[in-house]
């Protein structure tokens, strides 16, 4: 029988067994839908998935879970298992480490490893890799419901890491996660591609090595990118951060490294496809920007935007901005003032020209978080006058 919450008791177990006759052949008889008396019990259930469990693969849990349930997936690799999740308020979590869903040529609905159609889903400690479909936009997660929170998860070697549609009521949160080597190589697929949702928040994460596409692309009405590491390495990634339709945006406390093979001279782009959102406000605050190309632009801003650039460190060649911007306290520096720039550790050394050189920033736009490798964040300390760049000297 499936492992469910003990609070359901014997009646729930009996209900599960009695409902066995109507299940599809692909699902074990012991995970049949509960009999009516048990089904009426609205208490959320916890389903355990793993090679030694009754439910051996996550897709079996997708067939029996209800709104509000939790699915705990034992750490390990699940090859070729794909699923569509239709339940609301669902939690999908790796147990004992990350649960790795490897596509191995399979997909759900011709779209993704996981198609999430339910609302307010939480995904925690899940690894998704290898998604590829005929349309060349296969995703680790295709988000079709309203609201998604992703924590402590990895997305790699997919055509898109996460791909969402347009939903003006949807809030997407990504925290403490990694995205690497995603992209189909056509420039239309990305490490993270968020459609026209209400908001996107990305914190404490590492995005790297996108294949020709952008490291992060967001069409959200509000975008908050704080305390992350975004680095190309030797990849052919395009923009590090692309906000093509504007919107209210905060880019603060990030380490952003554009690699020498990047196919776009701009590191951050704002409004390149038209300022279609009511808000045209961009704040770029206390970032450490590194350009490893021989030329370029750190922040490209479309005409009509209200861009504010404060306390950023620029390492390498290139112009600060190619468009209208209110710029204060930004400074170009060499690599000597950082702890280990060769390994992308851009914490400040004592004596750095960035120490105590910052200007005041309105409270709502300040950089309050710092990135911690490989995918974590901590509060940025406050000690006198703010330092420039993504880190405050301790």
N, C-alpha and C positions, 0 to 999 in steps of 0.2 A: 504494500500500500504506500501511497505517497507520504512523505514526511510533512505533516501540517502542524499548525500550532496546537499544543496540547490542550488548550482551553476549549477546543471544539468537542472533545470527549468522545465516548463510544458511539453516540448517535451519528456523529459526523463520519466516523469510519465506516459504519454500517451503510450509510447513505452512499458513500463512494463505491462500495462493493455492489450495491443493488443497481446502480446506474450503469453497470459495465456493458450491458448488452448492446447499447446504441452507439458505441464509440467507433471511429474509423479504425481500419485494420492497422494503420501505421502507429497508433497510440496504444500503449500497453493497457490491457483490460483493467488493471488496478488503478488507473487514473481517469476512469470514466467520470462524466458529470454527476454530481450528487443527486440523490433522489429528492423530490420536491420539499420534503420536510427539512432536509439539511440545506438545500439551496436557499431556503428562506432565511437562514441564519446569515445576517449581514456582516458579521464580524470579519475583519480582514484576515486572510490566511497567509501563511508562509510556506512556500514550496521550495524544496531542496532538489537541486539538479546536479548530477554527476555520474561518472561511469559505474559507481557502485550503488547508485540510488534507483528507486523505481522509475523516476524520470531521468533518463540518461542524457538527454540533450535539451537545450533551451527551447527549441521549437515545440517540444511536448508540453512545456509549461505554458507557452503562448496559447495552446489550444484549450487549456482548462482554467487558467487564472481568471479572476474577476476584478472589478474595480477595487482599488485600494490594497490589493495584495502585494506581497513582497516575494521576489524570486531570488533565492540565493544559489549561485552557480559555483560549484567547486572549482578551485584553480586548476588549470590544465588547458589543453588545446582541443577544440571542438571543430573538426575539419568538415567543411561542406554543409554545416548546419546553418540555415538561414530562417528568418521568422518575420512575421508581421504581428505587431503588438497593437491591439485595438482598445485595451482597457484604459480607463482614466485612473489617475493617482497611483500609478504603478511604480514600484521600486525594483530595479534590476541591479544586482550587486554581486561582484565576485567575492567568494568566501575563501579565506586562507591565502589570498593573493589575487592577481588578475586572472580572470577567465578569458581565454583567447579564442575568439570566433574567427576562424580562417576560412575565407570564401571557397578556395579550391575549385573555382569555376562555377559555383552556384550563386544564385541571387533570389531575393524575394521580389516578386512582381516586376522583374526586369529593372529593378531600381537600386537595391542595396543589400547588405548583409542583414541589417535590421531596418524594416520600415516601421516607424513609430507613428501610429495614427491616433492613439489616445492622447488625452490632455494631461498636462502637469506630470510628466514622467521624470523620474530620477534614474540616472545611469551612473554607477559607481564601480570603480576597479574592473573595468571591462576593456579588453584589447580587441580591436577589429582590424583585419588586414586583408588585402588582396581583392577588394571589390572591383569588378570590371563587368560592364554590360555592353550590349550592342550600341547604345547611344553614346557611349564613352563618358558617361557621367555617373557611373556606379559609385555608391557612397558606403562608408562604414555605417553611418546612420543617415537615412532619409527621414527628415522630420516633417510630418504632415499634420500632427496635432498642434494644440495650442499650449505652449509652455514646455520647456525642456531644461533640466539641470544635469550637467555632466561633470563629474569629479573623479580625480585620480585615475583617469583612463588614457589609453593609448590608441592612436589611429595612424596607421602607416601603410604605405604601398597600395593605397586605394586610388581610384580616379578622383574622388573627393573624400576628404575626411568626414566632415559633416556637411550636408546640403539641406537647406530648408527652402520652403516655398514662401509666398507672401501671406502674412497673417497679421493684421494691425492690432490684434489683441494678444499676440504671443511675446513672451519674454524668454530669451535664451541666456543661460548662465553656463560658463565654462570655467572651471577652477581646478588648479593643480593637475593639469593634463598635458599630454604630449601629442604633437602632430608632426609627422615627418615622412618625407618622400611620397606625399600624395600629389596627384595630378596625372592627367593622361598625356601630357606633353603637347597639348593643342592650344594652351593659353586660355581655355574656357573652363577649366577645372582647377581646383585649388585645395590647399591644406584645409581651410575653413571657408565655406561660402554660405553666408547668411542672407536670405532674401529680405523683402520689405516687411519686417516684423516691427513690433513696438519698441523692443530694446534688445541689445546684446551687451553682455558684460563678460569680459575675459580677464582673469586675474591669475597670477602665480603659475603660468603655463609656459611651455617651451614649444615654439613653432619653428620648424627648420626644414630646409632642403626641398622646398616645393619644386615640382617638375614643370617648369615654364610658366605655370600659373602664379597667382599671388599667395603669399604666406597667409594672409587674412583678408577677406573681402566681405564687407558688410554694407547692406542697403537699409539697415535699421534706421528708424526715426531717431533713436538715441543709441549711441555706441560709447561704451566705456572700456578702455583698454589700459589696464593699470598693473604695474609690477610684473611684467613678463619679459622673457627673452625671445627675440625673433631674429633668426640668423639663417642666412642662405647656405653657408659653407661653400662648396664648389658647385652648387646647383645652378640651374638657369632660371631661377625664380624671377618673377617680374616685380611688381610693387611689394614691399614688405607689409604695408597697410594700405588698403584701397577702400575709401569711403566715397563711392562714385556719385551718390545722390545727395551728399551733404548730410544734414541732420545735426542735432546737438551732439557734439562729440568731445570726449576727453581722452587724450593720449598722454599718460603721465607715468613717470617712474619706470620706463621700459629701457632695456638694452636692445638696440636694433642694429644689426650688422648686415649691411648689404654686401654680398659677395662679389668677387671680381668677374664672375660669369653672368651676373644678373643681366637680363635682357631689357631692363627699363632703367633709365637714368634717375628716376625719382624714387625716393625711399618711402615717403608717405604721400598719398595723393588724395585730395579732397575736392569733390564736385566735378570730376573729369567727364561724367556722363550727364551733367545737368543738375542744378540745385533744385530738386523736386520736393524736398521736405519743407514744411513751414519754417523750421529753424535752420539757420545757416551759420551757426556758431561753432567754431573749432578752437579748443584750447590744447596746446602742445606744451607740456610743462615737465621740467626736470627729467628729460630723457637723455641717455647717452647714445648718440647716433654715430655709427661708424660706416664710412663709405670706402670700400676696397677697390672701387673702380677708379679710373684716372680722372673722371669728371662726374658731374651730376647735380641733382637738387635734393636737398633733404626734405623739404616740405613744399609740394606743389599745390597751389591754391587757386581755385577758379575765381574769376571776376564775380563780384557780388557777395562773396563770403565774408564773414567776420572772424578772421583768424587772429589768435593771440599766441605768440611764441615766447615762452619765459624759461630762463634758467637751463637751457639745453646745452649739452656739450657736443661739439662737432669734432670728429676725428677723421681726417682724410680730406680729399679734395671735394669741391662742389660748393654751390651757392646755398645759403640758408633757405631761401624761398624764391619761387618764380612768379609769385602773385602778390596781391595786396595782403599785408599782415602787419599787426602791431607787435613788434619784436623788441624785447628788452632782456638784458641779462644773459644773452646767449654768447658762447665763447668757443673759439676753435683752439684745440690743444693737441699736443703730440702724445705718443703712447707712454712716455716715461712716468707720468703721474699715476699710473694704474698698477694694480697688484700683479696681474698676469694677462696682459692683453692678447698674447698669442693663443691662450686657451679661453678667450672670451670672458675673462674675469676682470671686469671694469670697476671694481671697487677702488676707492681712492687711497693713495698713499699719503702719509703726512708730508706736508710741504707742497702738495699739488696746488696749482694755481686756481683750482676749482673750489677750494675750501673757503667758506664764509664769503662767497662772492654773489650770492643770489639776491634777487629783488623780490619785493612783496607780491604775493598772488592772492586773489580773493579766496576765502576759505573753501568755497564749494569746488574750486578747481585745483586745489593743492594735490601734490603727490603724497599720498598717505601710506603707500605700500612699497616695499622693495622686493625684488626677485631674489630667490634663493635656489641654487642649482640642486637637482635638475628640474624640479617642477613644484615649487613651493613659494610662499610669500611670507614676509614678516612686516610688522609695522615699522615705518620709517621713523627713526628717533627725531625728536625736536630738541636742539641744543644751540641756542643763540641764532645767529643769522644762518639761513639755509645755505647748504653747499650746492654747487651746480651739478647737474647730471643725475643719474639714476640712484646714486648711493650717498648717504650721509656718512662722513668719516666718524667712526666710533672712537 
